[in-house]
Each structure stands twice: as C-alpha cells, then as structure tokens.
Amino acid sequence: MNFQQENSFEVKEKIAASKVAILPIGAVEAHGPHLPLGTDNYLAERLAARGRKERVHSFCRRCLTGKFGA
C-alpha cells in the first residue's frame, strides 16, 4: 500500500488489518555526476517494496528524507 494512493478509509482498514509498517529512510546527496541526488531514496523505496511483497500483511510508507540531527 502506498499511502498517497489510498483514501483515509482504505488506510484505516489496512492499518487495522496489519500492525507492520515499513518506513524507508533515505538521503538526498551527491553521488557524482552520473547519478541523481535521490539515489539513496530510490534504493530504500525499492527495498521496502520488495519487503512488502514478501510480507503480505504489511504496508509501506513513502521514503522519509530530510536533515536529522544538529
């Protein structure tokens, strides 16, 4: 389940059915001129989607990005 593609009623039902959420965490940073800044986010979301497929009763949030810490 991708939260942004669901309405609030669908999300509520799926949360009640599954207490497991996968929250991918990535970073926006340079990896050289050949890769996009969101490479870590793309990888985190792909791994989370794979985990969601392997664990039927779970849902996946969008990638959490931002500056953490001081």
Phi and psi restraints in degrees (range 20) as a CNS / XPLOR table:
assign (resid 1 and name C) (resid 2 and name N)
       (resid 2 and name CA) (resid 2 and name C) 1.0 -110.6 20.0 2
assign (resid 2 and name N) (resid 2 and name CA)
       (resid 2 and name C) (resid 3 and name N) 1.0 112.7 20.0 2
assign (resid 2 and name C) (resid 3 and name N)
       (resid 3 and name CA) (resid 3 and name C) 1.0 -50.1 20.0 2
assign (resid 3 and name N) (resid 3 and name CA)
       (resid 3 and name C) (resid 4 and name N) 1.0 -39.4 20.0 2
assign (resid 3 and name C) (resid 4 and name N)
       (resid 4 and name CA) (resid 4 and name C) 1.0 -71.3 20.0 2
assign (resid 4 and name N) (resid 4 and name CA)
       (resid 4 and name C) (resid 5 and name N) 1.0 -11.9 20.0 2
assign (resid 4 and name C) (resid 5 and name N)
       (resid 5 and name CA) (resid 5 and name C) 1.0 -100.2 20.0 2
assign (resid 5 and name N) (resid 5 and name CA)
       (resid 5 and name C) (resid 6 and name N) 1.0 2.9 20.0 2
assign (resid 5 and name C) (resid 6 and name N)
       (resid 6 and name CA) (resid 6 and name C) 1.0 -116.0 20.0 2
assign (resid 6 and name N) (resid 6 and name CA)
       (resid 6 and name C) (resid 7 and name N) 1.0 157.1 20.0 2
assign (resid 6 and name C) (resid 7 and name N)
       (resid 7 and name CA) (resid 7 and name C) 1.0 -93.4 20.0 2
assign (resid 7 and name N) (resid 7 and name CA)
       (resid 7 and name C) (resid 8 and name N) 1.0 170.6 20.0 2
assign (resid 7 and name C) (resid 8 and name N)
       (resid 8 and name CA) (resid 8 and name C) 1.0 -63.3 20.0 2
assign (resid 8 and name N) (resid 8 and name CA)
       (resid 8 and name C) (resid 9 and name N) 1.0 -31.3 20.0 2
assign (resid 8 and name C) (resid 9 and name N)
       (resid 9 and name CA) (resid 9 and name C) 1.0 -70.4 20.0 2
assign (resid 9 and name N) (resid 9 and name CA)
       (resid 9 and name C) (resid 10 and name N) 1.0 -40.6 20.0 2
assign (resid 9 and name C) (resid 10 and name N)
       (resid 10 and name CA) (resid 10 and name C) 1.0 -65.2 20.0 2
assign (resid 10 and name N) (resid 10 and name CA)
       (resid 10 and name C) (resid 11 and name N) 1.0 -41.7 20.0 2
assign (resid 10 and name C) (resid 11 and name N)
       (resid 11 and name CA) (resid 11 and name C) 1.0 -62.6 20.0 2
assign (resid 11 and name N) (resid 11 and name CA)
       (resid 11 and name C) (resid 12 and name N) 1.0 -44.6 20.0 2
assign (resid 11 and name C) (resid 12 and name N)
       (resid 12 and name CA) (resid 12 and name C) 1.0 -59.7 20.0 2
assign (resid 12 and name N) (resid 12 and name CA)
       (resid 12 and name C) (resid 13 and name N) 1.0 -43.7 20.0 2
assign (resid 12 and name C) (resid 13 and name N)
       (resid 13 and name CA) (resid 13 and name C) 1.0 -63.9 20.0 2
assign (resid 13 and name N) (resid 13 and name CA)
       (resid 13 and name C) (resid 14 and name N) 1.0 -41.6 20.0 2
assign (resid 13 and name C) (resid 14 and name N)
       (resid 14 and name CA) (resid 14 and name C) 1.0 -72.2 20.0 2
assign (resid 14 and name N) (resid 14 and name CA)
       (resid 14 and name C) (resid 15 and name N) 1.0 -33.6 20.0 2
assign (resid 14 and name C) (resid 15 and name N)
       (resid 15 and name CA) (resid 15 and name C) 1.0 -66.2 20.0 2
assign (resid 15 and name N) (resid 15 and name CA)
       (resid 15 and name C) (resid 16 and name N) 1.0 -39.6 20.0 2
assign (resid 15 and name C) (resid 16 and name N)
       (resid 16 and name CA) (resid 16 and name C) 1.0 -65.0 20.0 2
assign (resid 16 and name N) (resid 16 and name CA)
       (resid 16 and name C) (resid 17 and name N) 1.0 -33.9 20.0 2
assign (resid 16 and name C) (resid 17 and name N)
       (resid 17 and name CA) (resid 17 and name C) 1.0 -79.4 20.0 2
assign (resid 17 and name N) (resid 17 and name CA)
       (resid 17 and name C) (resid 18 and name N) 1.0 -23.7 20.0 2
assign (resid 17 and name C) (resid 18 and name N)
       (resid 18 and name CA) (resid 18 and name C) 1.0 -140.2 20.0 2
assign (resid 18 and name N) (resid 18 and name CA)
       (resid 18 and name C) (resid 19 and name N) 1.0 129.2 20.0 2
assign (resid 18 and name C) (resid 19 and name N)
       (resid 19 and name CA) (resid 19 and name C) 1.0 -97.0 20.0 2
assign (resid 19 and name N) (resid 19 and name CA)
       (resid 19 and name C) (resid 20 and name N) 1.0 9.6 20.0 2
assign (resid 19 and name C) (resid 20 and name N)
       (resid 20 and name CA) (resid 20 and name C) 1.0 -109.4 20.0 2
assign (resid 20 and name N) (resid 20 and name CA)
       (resid 20 and name C) (resid 21 and name N) 1.0 122.9 20.0 2
assign (resid 20 and name C) (resid 21 and name N)
       (resid 21 and name CA) (resid 21 and name C) 1.0 -121.5 20.0 2
assign (resid 21 and name N) (resid 21 and name CA)
       (resid 21 and name C) (resid 22 and name N) 1.0 139.4 20.0 2
assign (resid 21 and name C) (resid 22 and name N)
       (resid 22 and name CA) (resid 22 and name C) 1.0 -104.2 20.0 2
assign (resid 22 and name N) (resid 22 and name CA)
       (resid 22 and name C) (resid 23 and name N) 1.0 121.2 20.0 2
assign (resid 22 and name C) (resid 23 and name N)
       (resid 23 and name CA) (resid 23 and name C) 1.0 -116.7 20.0 2
assign (resid 23 and name N) (resid 23 and name CA)
       (resid 23 and name C) (resid 24 and name N) 1.0 97.9 20.0 2
assign (resid 23 and name C) (resid 24 and name N)
       (resid 24 and name CA) (resid 24 and name C) 1.0 -71.6 20.0 2
assign (resid 24 and name N) (resid 24 and name CA)
       (resid 24 and name C) (resid 25 and name N) 1.0 141.5 20.0 2
assign (resid 24 and name C) (resid 25 and name N)
       (resid 25 and name CA) (resid 25 and name C) 1.0 -124.2 20.0 2
assign (resid 25 and name N) (resid 25 and name CA)
       (resid 25 and name C) (resid 26 and name N) 1.0 127.1 20.0 2
assign (resid 25 and name C) (resid 26 and name N)
       (resid 26 and name CA) (resid 26 and name C) 1.0 -130.9 20.0 2
assign (resid 26 and name N) (resid 26 and name CA)
       (resid 26 and name C) (resid 27 and name N) 1.0 -168.2 20.0 2
assign (resid 26 and name C) (resid 27 and name N)
       (resid 27 and name CA) (resid 27 and name C) 1.0 -142.4 20.0 2
assign (resid 27 and name N) (resid 27 and name CA)
       (resid 27 and name C) (resid 28 and name N) 1.0 154.5 20.0 2
assign (resid 27 and name C) (resid 28 and name N)
       (resid 28 and name CA) (resid 28 and name C) 1.0 -110.0 20.0 2
assign (resid 28 and name N) (resid 28 and name CA)
       (resid 28 and name C) (resid 29 and name N) 1.0 108.3 20.0 2
assign (resid 28 and name C) (resid 29 and name N)
       (resid 29 and name CA) (resid 29 and name C) 1.0 -155.5 20.0 2
assign (resid 29 and name N) (resid 29 and name CA)
       (resid 29 and name C) (resid 30 and name N) 1.0 161.1 20.0 2
assign (resid 29 and name C) (resid 30 and name N)
       (resid 30 and name CA) (resid 30 and name C) 1.0 -75.3 20.0 2
assign (resid 30 and name N) (resid 30 and name CA)
       (resid 30 and name C) (resid 31 and name N) 1.0 137.4 20.0 2
assign (resid 30 and name C) (resid 31 and name N)
       (resid 31 and name CA) (resid 31 and name C) 1.0 -124.0 20.0 2
assign (resid 31 and name N) (resid 31 and name CA)
       (resid 31 and name C) (resid 32 and name N) 1.0 24.9 20.0 2
assign (resid 31 and name C) (resid 32 and name N)
       (resid 32 and name CA) (resid 32 and name C) 1.0 100.1 20.0 2
assign (resid 32 and name N) (resid 32 and name CA)
       (resid 32 and name C) (resid 33 and name N) 1.0 174.9 20.0 2
assign (resid 32 and name C) (resid 33 and name N)
       (resid 33 and name CA) (resid 33 and name C) 1.0 -73.8 20.0 2
assign (resid 33 and name N) (resid 33 and name CA)
       (resid 33 and name C) (resid 34 and name N) 1.0 -10.1 20.0 2
assign (resid 33 and name C) (resid 34 and name N)
       (resid 34 and name CA) (resid 34 and name C) 1.0 -95.3 20.0 2
assign (resid 34 and name N) (resid 34 and name CA)
       (resid 34 and name C) (resid 35 and name N) 1.0 -9.1 20.0 2
assign (resid 34 and name C) (resid 35 and name N)
       (resid 35 and name CA) (resid 35 and name C) 1.0 -125.4 20.0 2
assign (resid 35 and name N) (resid 35 and name CA)
       (resid 35 and name C) (resid 36 and name N) 1.0 150.4 20.0 2
assign (resid 35 and name C) (resid 36 and name N)
       (resid 36 and name CA) (resid 36 and name C) 1.0 -73.0 20.0 2
assign (resid 36 and name N) (resid 36 and name CA)
       (resid 36 and name C) (resid 37 and name N) 1.0 159.8 20.0 2
assign (resid 36 and name C) (resid 37 and name N)
       (resid 37 and name CA) (resid 37 and name C) 1.0 -62.7 20.0 2
assign (resid 37 and name N) (resid 37 and name CA)
       (resid 37 and name C) (resid 38 and name N) 1.0 -27.1 20.0 2
assign (resid 37 and name C) (resid 38 and name N)
       (resid 38 and name CA) (resid 38 and name C) 1.0 -90.5 20.0 2
assign (resid 38 and name N) (resid 38 and name CA)
       (resid 38 and name C) (resid 39 and name N) 1.0 18.7 20.0 2
assign (resid 38 and name C) (resid 39 and name N)
       (resid 39 and name CA) (resid 39 and name C) 1.0 -53.1 20.0 2
assign (resid 39 and name N) (resid 39 and name CA)
       (resid 39 and name C) (resid 40 and name N) 1.0 -46.6 20.0 2
assign (resid 39 and name C) (resid 40 and name N)
       (resid 40 and name CA) (resid 40 and name C) 1.0 -62.4 20.0 2
assign (resid 40 and name N) (resid 40 and name CA)
       (resid 40 and name C) (resid 41 and name N) 1.0 -37.0 20.0 2
assign (resid 40 and name C) (resid 41 and name N)
       (resid 41 and name CA) (resid 41 and name C) 1.0 -65.7 20.0 2
assign (resid 41 and name N) (resid 41 and name CA)
       (resid 41 and name C) (resid 42 and name N) 1.0 -44.6 20.0 2
assign (resid 41 and name C) (resid 42 and name N)
       (resid 42 and name CA) (resid 42 and name C) 1.0 -59.9 20.0 2
assign (resid 42 and name N) (resid 42 and name CA)
       (resid 42 and name C) (resid 43 and name N) 1.0 -43.6 20.0 2
assign (resid 42 and name C) (resid 43 and name N)
       (resid 43 and name CA) (resid 43 and name C) 1.0 -65.2 20.0 2
assign (resid 43 and name N) (resid 43 and name CA)
       (resid 43 and name C) (resid 44 and name N) 1.0 -44.0 20.0 2
assign (resid 43 and name C) (resid 44 and name N)
       (resid 44 and name CA) (resid 44 and name C) 1.0 -62.4 20.0 2
assign (resid 44 and name N) (resid 44 and name CA)
       (resid 44 and name C) (resid 45 and name N) 1.0 -42.9 20.0 2
assign (resid 44 and name C) (resid 45 and name N)
       (resid 45 and name CA) (resid 45 and name C) 1.0 -67.4 20.0 2
assign (resid 45 and name N) (resid 45 and name CA)
       (resid 45 and name C) (resid 46 and name N) 1.0 -37.9 20.0 2
assign (resid 45 and name C) (resid 46 and name N)
       (resid 46 and name CA) (resid 46 and name C) 1.0 -66.1 20.0 2
assign (resid 46 and name N) (resid 46 and name CA)
       (resid 46 and name C) (resid 47 and name N) 1.0 -42.9 20.0 2
assign (resid 46 and name C) (resid 47 and name N)
       (resid 47 and name CA) (resid 47 and name C) 1.0 -64.5 20.0 2
assign (resid 47 and name N) (resid 47 and name CA)
       (resid 47 and name C) (resid 48 and name N) 1.0 -38.9 20.0 2
assign (resid 47 and name C) (resid 48 and name N)
       (resid 48 and name CA) (resid 48 and name C) 1.0 -64.9 20.0 2
assign (resid 48 and name N) (resid 48 and name CA)
       (resid 48 and name C) (resid 49 and name N) 1.0 -41.3 20.0 2
assign (resid 48 and name C) (resid 49 and name N)
       (resid 49 and name CA) (resid 49 and name C) 1.0 -64.1 20.0 2
assign (resid 49 and name N) (resid 49 and name CA)
       (resid 49 and name C) (resid 50 and name N) 1.0 -38.6 20.0 2
assign (resid 49 and name C) (resid 50 and name N)
       (resid 50 and name CA) (resid 50 and name C) 1.0 -64.4 20.0 2
assign (resid 50 and name N) (resid 50 and name CA)
       (resid 50 and name C) (resid 51 and name N) 1.0 -42.7 20.0 2
assign (resid 50 and name C) (resid 51 and name N)
       (resid 51 and name CA) (resid 51 and name C) 1.0 -63.0 20.0 2
assign (resid 51 and name N) (resid 51 and name CA)
       (resid 51 and name C) (resid 52 and name N) 1.0 -37.4 20.0 2
assign (resid 51 and name C) (resid 52 and name N)
       (resid 52 and name CA) (resid 52 and name C) 1.0 -64.2 20.0 2
assign (resid 52 and name N) (resid 52 and name CA)
       (resid 52 and name C) (resid 53 and name N) 1.0 -38.8 20.0 2
assign (resid 52 and name C) (resid 53 and name N)
       (resid 53 and name CA) (resid 53 and name C) 1.0 -67.9 20.0 2
assign (resid 53 and name N) (resid 53 and name CA)
       (resid 53 and name C) (resid 54 and name N) 1.0 -35.0 20.0 2
assign (resid 53 and name C) (resid 54 and name N)
       (resid 54 and name CA) (resid 54 and name C) 1.0 -77.4 20.0 2
assign (resid 54 and name N) (resid 54 and name CA)
       (resid 54 and name C) (resid 55 and name N) 1.0 -27.5 20.0 2
assign (resid 54 and name C) (resid 55 and name N)
       (resid 55 and name CA) (resid 55 and name C) 1.0 -113.3 20.0 2
assign (resid 55 and name N) (resid 55 and name CA)
       (resid 55 and name C) (resid 56 and name N) 1.0 100.3 20.0 2
assign (resid 55 and name C) (resid 56 and name N)
       (resid 56 and name CA) (resid 56 and name C) 1.0 -59.4 20.0 2
assign (resid 56 and name N) (resid 56 and name CA)
       (resid 56 and name C) (resid 57 and name N) 1.0 -41.0 20.0 2
assign (resid 56 and name C) (resid 57 and name N)
       (resid 57 and name CA) (resid 57 and name C) 1.0 -96.3 20.0 2
assign (resid 57 and name N) (resid 57 and name CA)
       (resid 57 and name C) (resid 58 and name N) 1.0 59.8 20.0 2
assign (resid 57 and name C) (resid 58 and name N)
       (resid 58 and name CA) (resid 58 and name C) 1.0 -144.8 20.0 2
assign (resid 58 and name N) (resid 58 and name CA)
       (resid 58 and name C) (resid 59 and name N) 1.0 165.3 20.0 2
assign (resid 58 and name C) (resid 59 and name N)
       (resid 59 and name CA) (resid 59 and name C) 1.0 -135.1 20.0 2
assign (resid 59 and name N) (resid 59 and name CA)
       (resid 59 and name C) (resid 60 and name N) 1.0 160.0 20.0 2
assign (resid 59 and name C) (resid 60 and name N)
       (resid 60 and name CA) (resid 60 and name C) 1.0 -120.8 20.0 2
assign (resid 60 and name N) (resid 60 and name CA)
       (resid 60 and name C) (resid 61 and name N) 1.0 131.1 20.0 2
assign (resid 60 and name C) (resid 61 and name N)
       (resid 61 and name CA) (resid 61 and name C) 1.0 -89.0 20.0 2
assign (resid 61 and name N) (resid 61 and name CA)
       (resid 61 and name C) (resid 62 and name N) 1.0 168.9 20.0 2
assign (resid 61 and name C) (resid 62 and name N)
       (resid 62 and name CA) (resid 62 and name C) 1.0 -71.2 20.0 2
assign (resid 62 and name N) (resid 62 and name CA)
       (resid 62 and name C) (resid 63 and name N) 1.0 159.5 20.0 2
assign (resid 62 and name C) (resid 63 and name N)
       (resid 63 and name CA) (resid 63 and name C) 1.0 -63.0 20.0 2
assign (resid 63 and name N) (resid 63 and name CA)
       (resid 63 and name C) (resid 64 and name N) 1.0 132.4 20.0 2
assign (resid 63 and name C) (resid 64 and name N)
       (resid 64 and name CA) (resid 64 and name C) 1.0 -89.2 20.0 2
assign (resid 64 and name N) (resid 64 and name CA)
       (resid 64 and name C) (resid 65 and name N) 1.0 121.2 20.0 2
assign (resid 64 and name C) (resid 65 and name N)
       (resid 65 and name CA) (resid 65 and name C) 1.0 -129.2 20.0 2
assign (resid 65 and name N) (resid 65 and name CA)
       (resid 65 and name C) (resid 66 and name N) 1.0 162.3 20.0 2
assign (resid 65 and name C) (resid 66 and name N)
       (resid 66 and name CA) (resid 66 and name C) 1.0 145.8 20.0 2
assign (resid 66 and name N) (resid 66 and name CA)
       (resid 66 and name C) (resid 67 and name N) 1.0 -178.3 20.0 2
assign (resid 66 and name C) (resid 67 and name N)
       (resid 67 and name CA) (resid 67 and name C) 1.0 -95.7 20.0 2
assign (resid 67 and name N) (resid 67 and name CA)
       (resid 67 and name C) (resid 68 and name N) 1.0 125.3 20.0 2
assign (resid 67 and name C) (resid 68 and name N)
       (resid 68 and name CA) (resid 68 and name C) 1.0 -115.7 20.0 2
assign (resid 68 and name N) (resid 68 and name CA)
       (resid 68 and name C) (resid 69 and name N) 1.0 143.9 20.0 2
assign (resid 68 and name C) (resid 69 and name N)
       (resid 69 and name CA) (resid 69 and name C) 1.0 91.3 20.0 2
assign (resid 69 and name N) (resid 69 and name CA)
       (resid 69 and name C) (resid 70 and name N) 1.0 -167.2 20.0 2
